[in-house]
Amino acid sequence: MENATLRLELRSMIDQYGVDRVAQAFREVRGSCNQPKAAKQNRASRNHEAEGDRKNRTKVDVPEYVAKMEVPADNRLAITELAKRFQDGAFLPTFGDISDFCAVYGIEEPKSKSRASAVPRVFKFLAAMDAEDVMRIVSDELYSGPTRLGPIAEAIRRNGKAARMKPK
């Protein structure tokens, strides 16, 4: 019961602040436990300096990026959901998954091997897709390579249907 409550509260914090900020706060709290007071003060000043540097770095906020895109009204809800999942690491969590997604849909793979570099290509492609296909990706979870069985199930379904359609 306690674990369920903890997970629920963590999910709420992650939804509000994002995985990266919650993880950073967790590391700070964990690191500050059982340290001498002087070490805590030195660490606090280093964190403050690093925070200034971090603000100057650019990190792609995928839902914000999608909100600024021109997306057809019938696709907006589904693409916004995929953007949130991408940000949380649930949609295309690794670059390998992005690479597979690009190969399946005929999208040119980004030169940089980072998830952030794929955001414009993937989401511009999704915005151009039919609303029905985007909704199917969301509802069937047809992404994320081996972490999801959607693509495998879809391939089996297609092959089974093709085999049944062949005249004997």
C-alpha angles and dihedrals in degrees: 000000000000091000091052090051091047091050091048092051092045091050089052092051092046091050090050102040106016131246096276096054093045091048091048091050090048091052091049093050093044091047093050094055115100095003123130114257094249091053090050092053093048090049091049092054091047090050091050091052092045091049090059090053091046092055090057092054117089118235121178113245097202099196089049091048091051092046089059093048124095101247125170110254093242091055099042098088095047094044091047089053091050089049091055091047091048090051090050092047095247097109113059093344097183135039087244089061090049090050091051091046090051092049094049094049098036096246118151108252115240115256092226114071095223129109090230092060090058096055098089095045097044097044095042087052092048090049090056094049124097113271091238092056093048091049089050090053090051098044099039093039090228095179145066100075115235094000089070128042094210097101092045092048091048092051091049090049092050093047092046092050091048091049092051091049095054113102114238 
